[in-house]
Amino acid sequence: MESFRLPSHPALLGDIAYAAALALFLWLQKLGSRLRAEEDATWWASNGRDVVNGLAVVTLSGAVALQGVAPWLALFFGCTITLALAVIHAFLERRHPEPWKPLVVVAAVIGAPLLLAPRQVAEAAASLLQAAFFP
């Protein structure tokens, strides 16, 4: 399976889209926190958080695909990054007075490899997934 293809647009466009998607994820997590606080008062708040997380997956996956990563692998990265950052955010919310500051740092660290070397990260992830699921 193909894991990476050089995009037809300038690479900077994919990089900007990916950085913007990470920033949007952080903003969506703030919205999700407000919805979590309203869950007892409104019936739709938990569904709203699902929509917020779904939007995060779509934007991150699309941005990763714009970097040249194959769509199947971009979806894997979008889901994995969303899940990892959401879990870390939930952990930080309970233990840190201002969870956004460390979450920004964590998002930068988790997001940096795909920003700096998308081809190498995509090829390594594809090799690992193929070895794990198609021995």
BELDA-V704845 format. One record per run of one state. SS is the DSSP state (a for helix, b for strand, c for the rest). FROM is the first residue (numbers start at 0). TO is the last residue. If there is no record, write none. Layout:
# BELDA-V704845
ss	from	to
SS	FROM	TO
SS	FROM	TO
This chain:
# BELDA-V704845
ss	from	to
c	0	2
b	3	3
c	4	9
a	10	36
c	37	43
a	44	65
c	66	67
b	68	68
c	69	69
a	70	94
c	95	97
a	98	115
c	116	116
a	117	132
c	133	134
